[in-house]
Amino acid sequence: MAKTRLKCPCGEMITAPDEDLLVERAYAHLAAEHPALADTYTRDEVLFMAY
């Protein structure tokens, strides 16, 4: 089953129709809202937190 939702600890809910776009949107959110963390998460770590 594909993971299509991720709730950031800041409260932002990130959704996408597939995992590739979810990871892309998560990285975009990190870059915009949490730039100090933008380069700290791998794709696998993002998907581990997703559901």
HELIX and SHEET records of a PDB file:
HELIX    1   1 GLU A   19  GLU A   33  1                                  15    
HELIX    2   2 PRO A   35  LEU A   37  5                                   3    
HELIX    3   3 ARG A   43  MET A   49  1                                   7    
SHEET    1   A 2 ARG A   5  LYS A   7  0                                        
SHEET    2   A 2 MET A  13  THR A  15 -1                                        
END                                                                             
